[in-house]
Amino acid sequence: IRDRAMLVARICQLYPNAVSAVIVEKFFQIYSQWSWPQPVLLKQIEDGPLQVRVWNPRLYQQDRQHRMPVITPAYPSMCATHNITASTQKVIMEEFKRGMNIMQDIVAGRKTWSDLLERHEFFHKYKFYLCIVAATQSNYEEHLQFSGMVESKLRLLVQKLETVEGVELAHPYVKAFDSGYFCQDEAEAQNVVNSYGTLQGEEITKNLKSSDDEEKSELEKTKVELHLTKMFIGLKIDLQKGDKKLDIQHPCAEFFNICKSWPSFDTSKHHIQIKNVKLYDLPNEVYVEGETRPAKPAKRKRTAKNEVQKRPKSTGAVIAK
């Protein structure tokens, strides 16, 4: 949030007497044409008396790698957008340009402000998604630590996916989804983990007691408490050769190793999985009330004269823990 606040603040500095509508218009216009990686600064970077590192791309190689630097004004100055990857930069720039086009239509009277505030289309946009599941067989407080660690490492998985041939874009969703259940035993808990994050998984969990149940204190004595968090990455795939398959085993394996190196990782309690979920298999939870989920098109009937040739698989399911 602070990086967006600083972006808006910079526009307010440039147009101190402008009304809010002009600020919004200039926001999209200026940042859609910004010469990245030129930094956005609210004030000049200052050196101070403390022995702390200040953002300086001329001195530090890591700072030179920042794609869209937005620099904090307080000492010591740091980059608030250090976690932006090649994929997220593409997504942000597309949204800046889309916002600029909508604002031009609003000014011209062809659209209204509601068009600018429409809900995103993330769960309609891609054919394939990766669902990263972090699960803990323990209380919510312990799960919060584990899921927070996994979520903080998600950008590393995105960066590794970007290096895979055939992956044009790896777009992480900005929000994680949390659930908690009481299971009969560890076998049922493992079954929930294996199916969680898919449409089938919702069928399995719909009859389970929620971890927020009023009888929680009694359920804790006889049931297995399970907390889960799912995160999604949309994949835009471009395979040039028809017989080529997409192999993401290596970046996923590296991500598992990073998460399992967490000092508090316990194989008896903590589980992590990555699943390939197709658009039509996404859980209903990711869609808001009133939103129409994508409908699977009817299969074309094959005829002897015009037989439909099968396309090669572009991704393989990846499930590991």
C-alpha positions, -999 to +999 in steps of 0.1 A: +000+000+000+028+024+008+043+022-027+009+032-042+006+060-017+040+074-027+031+072-064-001+092-057+019+116-035+043+123-064+015+132-087+001+156-060+036+172-058+035+177-096+000+191-096-006+207-062-037+226-072-054+199-092-088+184-083-090+147-075-103+137-110-072+153-126-049+136-101-063+102-111-060+110-148-024+122-145-016+092-123-023+067-152-010+090-179+024+097-163+032+062-150+021+045-182+049+066-199+074+066-171+110+058-180+116+028-157+139+020-139+142+058-133+132+060-096+101+078-083+113+102-056+093+124-032+126+141-021+163+138-028+180+109-011+200+120+019+230+105+037+228+103+075+250+097+105+240+060+110+259+031+096+229+018+076+225+011+039+208+037+018+194+029-016+221+037-042+222+018-075+256+033-083+271+015-053+250-017-049+244-043-076+212-054-060+197-019-062+205-018-099+183-048-104+151-030-092+127-027-121+103-001-109+120+017-079+098+038-057+120+053-030+108+060+006+114+096+016+125+091+052+160+082+062+174+057+054+158+057+019+148+022+007+131+008-024+095+000-015+090-021-048+121-043-046+099-075-051+086-066-086+096-092-111+095-091-150+060-106-150+046-083-124+061-053-142+043-063-174+010-067-155+014-033-138+023-015-170-007-031-188-029-018-160-014+017-161-021+018-199-056+004-195-063+029-168-051+057-190-074+046-219-104+044-195-097+078-181-095+093-216-130+077-224-143+091-191-131+126-200-147+122-234-180+111-219-178+076-234-174+058-201-182+064-164-162+062-132-177+027-125-158+014-156-125+023-138-136+005-107-147-028-123-135-060-106-104-077-120-105-106-144-076-126-129-097-158-125-110-155-161-078-145-178-056-176-179-060-211-190-037-226-164-030-217-128-006-229-102-022-233-067+003-232-039-011-248-007+004-243+027-012-264+054-006-269+091-020-296+114-020-274+145-036-242+158-042-210+137-013-190+153+013-216+142-002-218+108-001-180+104+037-182+108+041-210+083+017-196+057+033-161+061+067-176+054+055-194+023+037-163+010+069-142+015+088-167-007+062-167-035+081-141-056+111-164-057+089-191-074+076-164-098+112-155-107+121-191-113+091-197-134+100-167-156+132-185-166+113-216-179+111-217-217+075-215-227+063-194-197+055-160-212+041-146-179+038-158-143+012-135-126+007-140-088-026-131-073-024-104-047-045-122-020-043-155-003-074-176+007-075-191+042-096-220+056-097-242+087-114-275+094-116-303+119-109-337+104-117-372+117-081-384+115-048-377+098-058-397+067-088-374+062-066-343+068-042-355+041-070-361+017-082-325+023-047-311+017-044-332-016-076-318-030-076-283-016-075-255-041-097-272-067-134-275-074-133-311-062-117-300-030-148-279-021-170-310-023-147-328+001-146-300+027-183-289+026-194-314+053-164-308+076-167-287+107-151-253+104-122-243+128-144-213+138-172-236+149-189-228+182-180-262+196-143-257+188-131-264+224-148-298+223-137-306+187-101-299+196-101-329+220-112-355+195-105-341+160-074-332+139-073-294+135-062-284+100-055-249+087-049-242+050-039-212+028-040-212-010-022-188-033-026-186-071-002-178-100-017-174-134+004-188-163+005-174-198+021-201-219+035-198-253+049-231-267+063-226-302+067-263-311+036-284-312+052-315-296+069-296-268+058-299-232+063-274-204+085-286-176+083-267-143+095-294-120+129-278-114+116-243-102+089-261-081+115-284-065+137-253-057+107-236-041+100-266-019+136-267-007+135-230+002+103-235+022+115-266+039+147-249+050+126-228+073+140-234+108+106-243+123+095-266+095+081-299+109+072-326+084+046-340+108+027-307+109+036-287+079+026-295+043+032-276+011+020-285-024+019-270-058-010-280-081-017-274-118-054-262-118-072-255-151-095-225-154-126-245-152-114-264-121-109-233-100-128-234-067-160-213-063-143-194-034-122-173-058-154-157-073-175-131-056-212-132-052-229-124-085-198-131-106-203-157-133-175-183-133-162-194-168-182-221-184-165-251-200-172-251-237-190-281-251-168-307-267-168-308-305-181-340-319-156-359-340-165-371-375-147-394-399-142-366-423-131-339-399-114-355-369-101-331-343-064-336-335-055-335-299-032-307-288-002-318-267-003-312-230+012-279-221+016-284-183+017-314-161+003-316-126+028-309-099+020-322-065+046-325-038+049-319-002 
